[in-house]
């Protein structure tokens, strides 16, 4: 049963806590080249959808399973060997939040999130809602609602931290407070915007205190 007075913060990962944007662009470009596709078109969709949804958009059904596995191998390699970093302030922020009061909600898959977090020495929460946790991905609210349920927090008492339009839309549709970070201009609908994650740190901590 959700506790009506408790609050929690739900973080997107890529582009919000972990700066791996160039890695993602490179991986999708390699994948697109394998299938004779326009890399910019592929990456534009990949930014706002789960990998399986991106693959399904560009390839016929018989080719999808193998093509998705190709992408998974490319990104698994990047987790182990790629050059990426946490956004400034991410480590301090996550370490200061109380266990059970925050979660990760990502279009990536759990093993890669955990792999990157271990390399970056970031704390890993028990609750990670990944691309395989729900039927529908962002901008549908299902992933954020699943995280609130797992934490036993009322959705209206959750703060979503996002960097993308699809993520912001998902959080709003879930009935949550949504703040955006790490861009010069805010995605449409966000309740507050910070140009950098580090700028939002103190306010995030106060929200869940």
C-alpha positions as CSV (number, residue, x, y, z in Angstrom):
1,X,0.0,0.0,0.0
2,X,1.5,3.4,-1.0
3,X,2.4,5.7,1.9
4,X,0.6,9.0,1.2
5,X,3.2,11.3,2.8
6,X,6.5,9.8,1.5
7,X,8.2,11.3,-1.5
8,X,10.6,9.8,-4.0
9,X,12.7,10.8,-7.0
10,X,12.8,8.9,-10.3
11,X,15.7,9.4,-12.5
12,X,16.1,8.8,-16.2
13,X,19.7,7.5,-16.9
14,X,21.2,8.3,-20.3
15,X,21.5,12.0,-20.8
16,X,20.4,12.7,-17.2
17,X,22.8,10.9,-14.9
18,X,25.2,9.4,-17.4
19,X,26.7,11.3,-20.3
20,X,26.9,8.6,-23.0
21,X,25.2,10.5,-25.8
22,X,28.1,10.3,-28.3
23,X,28.4,6.6,-27.5
24,X,24.8,6.0,-28.3
25,X,25.1,8.0,-31.6
26,X,28.1,6.0,-32.6
27,X,26.5,2.6,-31.8
28,X,23.3,3.4,-33.7
29,X,25.3,4.6,-36.6
30,X,27.2,1.3,-36.7
31,X,24.0,-0.6,-36.5
32,X,22.3,1.5,-39.2
33,X,25.2,0.9,-41.5
34,X,24.9,-2.9,-41.0
35,X,21.3,-2.6,-42.3
36,X,21.7,0.0,-45.0
37,X,19.7,2.6,-43.0
38,X,20.0,6.4,-42.6
39,X,21.9,6.8,-39.3
40,X,20.4,10.2,-38.5
41,X,16.8,8.9,-39.0
42,X,17.6,5.9,-36.8
43,X,19.2,7.9,-34.1
44,X,16.4,10.5,-34.0
45,X,13.9,7.8,-33.2
46,X,16.3,6.0,-30.8
47,X,16.5,9.1,-28.7
48,X,12.8,8.8,-27.8
49,X,12.1,5.1,-27.8
50,X,13.4,1.8,-26.6
51,X,15.8,-0.2,-28.7
52,X,13.2,-2.9,-29.6
53,X,10.8,-0.2,-30.7
54,X,13.5,1.5,-32.9
55,X,14.4,-1.8,-34.5
56,X,10.7,-2.6,-35.1
57,X,10.2,0.8,-36.8
58,X,12.9,0.2,-39.4
59,X,13.0,-3.6,-40.1
60,X,10.4,-6.2,-41.0
61,X,9.4,-8.7,-38.4
62,X,11.5,-11.7,-39.4
63,X,14.7,-9.6,-39.1
64,X,14.0,-7.9,-35.8
65,X,15.3,-10.5,-33.3
66,X,18.7,-10.8,-34.8
67,X,19.0,-7.1,-35.5
68,X,18.1,-6.3,-31.9
69,X,20.7,-8.8,-30.7
70,X,23.3,-7.0,-32.9
71,X,22.5,-3.7,-31.2
72,X,22.7,-5.4,-27.8
73,X,26.2,-6.7,-28.5
74,X,27.4,-3.3,-29.7
75,X,26.2,-1.6,-26.6
76,X,27.4,-4.3,-24.2
77,X,30.9,-3.8,-25.7
78,X,30.6,-0.1,-25.1
79,X,29.6,-0.6,-21.4
80,X,32.8,-2.6,-20.9
81,X,35.2,-0.6,-23.1
82,X,33.6,2.8,-24.0
83,X,34.6,6.2,-22.9
84,X,31.7,7.9,-20.9
85,X,31.2,9.7,-17.6
86,X,28.7,10.7,-15.1
87,X,27.3,14.2,-15.2
88,X,28.7,16.6,-12.6
89,X,27.0,16.2,-9.3
90,X,25.4,12.8,-10.0
91,X,27.6,10.8,-7.6
92,X,27.1,13.2,-4.7
93,X,23.3,13.4,-5.4
94,X,22.7,9.7,-5.5
95,X,24.8,9.0,-2.4
96,X,22.9,11.6,-0.4
97,X,19.4,10.2,-1.2
98,X,17.9,7.8,1.2
99,X,17.7,4.2,0.1
100,X,14.2,3.3,-1.0
101,X,13.4,6.9,-1.9
102,X,14.8,6.9,-5.5
103,X,14.8,4.6,-8.5
104,X,16.0,4.5,-12.1
105,X,13.6,4.5,-15.1
106,X,15.4,3.9,-18.3
107,X,14.9,2.8,-21.9
108,X,18.1,0.8,-21.6
109,X,18.4,-2.6,-20.0
110,X,19.3,-3.3,-16.4
111,X,22.6,-5.1,-17.0
112,X,24.0,-2.2,-19.0
113,X,22.8,0.4,-16.4
114,X,24.5,-1.6,-13.6
115,X,27.6,-2.1,-15.7
116,X,28.0,1.6,-16.4
117,X,27.2,2.6,-12.8
118,X,29.8,0.1,-11.5
119,X,32.5,1.6,-13.8
120,X,31.5,5.1,-12.8
121,X,31.3,4.1,-9.1
122,X,27.7,5.3,-8.8
123,X,25.3,3.7,-6.2
124,X,22.9,1.2,-7.7
125,X,19.3,1.3,-6.3
126,X,17.2,-1.9,-5.8
127,X,14.5,-0.5,-8.1
128,X,15.4,-0.2,-11.8
129,X,12.6,-0.1,-14.3
130,X,14.2,-0.9,-17.6
131,X,13.2,-1.5,-21.2
132,X,12.2,-5.1,-20.4
133,X,10.2,-4.2,-17.3
134,X,7.0,-2.9,-19.0
135,X,5.0,-3.5,-22.1
136,X,5.1,0.2,-23.2
137,X,8.0,2.6,-23.0
138,X,8.2,6.4,-22.7
139,X,6.3,8.6,-23.6
140,X,3.7,6.2,-22.1
141,X,3.5,6.7,-18.3
142,X,3.8,2.9,-17.6
143,X,7.5,2.9,-16.7
144,X,7.2,5.8,-14.2
145,X,4.0,4.3,-12.7
146,X,5.8,1.0,-12.3
147,X,8.6,2.6,-10.4
148,X,6.2,4.4,-8.1
149,X,4.5,1.1,-7.4
150,X,7.8,-0.7,-6.7
151,X,8.8,2.1,-4.2
152,X,5.2,2.2,-2.7
153,X,5.0,5.9,-3.3
154,X,1.9,7.7,-4.5
155,X,2.6,9.0,-8.1
156,X,1.7,12.6,-7.2
157,X,4.5,12.5,-4.6
158,X,7.2,11.5,-7.1
159,X,9.7,13.8,-8.7
160,X,10.9,12.8,-12.2
161,X,14.3,14.0,-13.5
162,X,14.6,13.8,-17.2
163,X,16.4,15.2,-20.2
164,X,14.2,14.2,-23.1
165,X,10.8,15.2,-24.4
166,X,9.5,11.6,-24.4
167,X,10.6,11.3,-20.7
168,X,9.0,14.5,-19.7
169,X,5.8,13.6,-21.4
170,X,5.8,10.2,-19.6
171,X,6.3,11.8,-16.2
172,X,3.6,14.3,-16.8
173,X,1.2,11.6,-18.0
174,X,1.9,9.7,-14.8
175,X,0.7,12.6,-12.7
176,X,4.2,13.4,-11.3
177,X,6.3,16.5,-10.9
178,X,8.8,16.7,-13.7
179,X,12.1,18.7,-13.8
180,X,14.4,18.6,-16.8
181,X,18.2,19.0,-16.9
182,X,21.2,19.1,-19.1
183,X,20.0,21.2,-22.0
184,X,19.8,24.9,-22.9
185,X,16.1,24.9,-23.5
186,X,13.4,22.9,-21.6
187,X,11.4,20.1,-23.1
188,X,7.7,21.1,-23.5
189,X,5.7,20.7,-20.3
190,X,8.4,20.4,-17.8
191,X,7.6,22.0,-14.5
192,X,11.2,23.3,-13.8
193,X,14.3,23.4,-15.9
194,X,18.0,23.4,-15.0
195,X,20.7,23.7,-17.6
196,X,22.8,21.2,-15.7
197,X,22.1,18.3,-13.3
198,X,24.5,19.8,-10.8
199,X,22.3,23.0,-10.6
200,X,19.3,20.9,-9.5
201,X,21.1,18.9,-6.8
202,X,20.1,20.9,-3.7
203,X,16.5,21.2,-4.8
204,X,16.2,17.5,-5.6
205,X,17.5,16.6,-2.1
206,X,15.1,19.1,-0.5
207,X,12.1,17.6,-2.4
208,X,12.7,14.1,-1.0
209,X,13.9,15.2,2.5
